[in-house]
């Protein structure tokens, strides 16, 4: 792995390709938020429409249902254009139209013959202003604090403009037109307040202040939520990039503990698995470079899938083989059992691969596996220019020699007694022979179990 790239990852600075993926993932999250906001808007329209059918008599409810339909259309257009390069600006523009439509529907009476003959000023005394605040909720679902601030600002501006137009009508009754010396009895004030044409500015100020505070608080909440989303997306991008160079569990540990001294050497009981394609050199001579490369790539893809399925760490590829460890990072205590299950599963995967190869006339592949477990030193090793997270110790040597011993004993998997004792019954059933084996460079034999 390139050390400069790893340092960028651990320092929180993404390389250019990762920054592109980060932007793409954030964009995908924003699009998902816009789609969810539209669906929530549609549900709200249905609920309000049903309420209007109950509340408003016929045929006036047709007018408000038409307004609801137009409101749905104003939301559907930016939803359909959400992939447009200027989708954000389009949505903000349609938000202004939304606010204008709702404000007009609240303040302006229905057409003649559909409404009741009350002064237009009475329409400012109903609680329908709360419908405008629902638009703030929709804006919050887009993960964009700017959308919340934009919506809240235009709600306050357009609603205030509408109220001011009604307040300025000649038939509007105002305290300012009656009170000149600053003194007015309580009874007189009540009579003015109860006048159907009365409009006061105190409710407007209250609505503006509450809208501003609600907008600010909601924008802060969305900003914090967006920060959490960005952190999650960034962590996933970093992990995905790291996982291309190191095992996924190592990538998880690096991203989770990058600033906590990850890789400090420590002693742990770990199961080590070696696997190798038997006779790969001879096979590659008859295949040619391209086909040999394809064979090796197919082998590695299948190995990675099986090792990761059993929560193992792919320590390194070794030409036509690989080394994997179990229990080095997770501390689950079942590393030997998982290594045994992985060895059997790997042979099952190779058998399925060989069936496909033989069906198209290709030679079968034989894979030898050796497994041993015990205490090792695990951690970072290397120089400043290149660091490798790996395990070292006699256990590694024994596992490697057990893999090589498969040729001698005529089996596909050779495991030590300490690993076999941890195997689950369905895994242990694959091992049909037990024998003492003296490994190269040793004088004392060890008990091994062999799977054909």
MOGI-V42343 format. One record per helix or strand of 3 or more residues. SS is the DSSP state (H for helix, E for strand). FROM is the first residue (numbers start at 1). TO is the last residue. Records with the same first field share a line. If there is no record, write none. Layout:
SS = FROM-TO + FROM-TO
This chain:
H = 3-10 + 16-55 + 60-80 + 87-107 + 120-125 + 127-140 + 145-167 + 175-178 + 186-193 + 202-242 + 248-256 + 280-287 + 289-309 + 335-359 + 394-404 + 406-409 + 417-420 + 425-428
E = 266-277 + 313-318 + 321-326 + 367-383 + 386-392 + 413-416 + 433-437 + 446-451
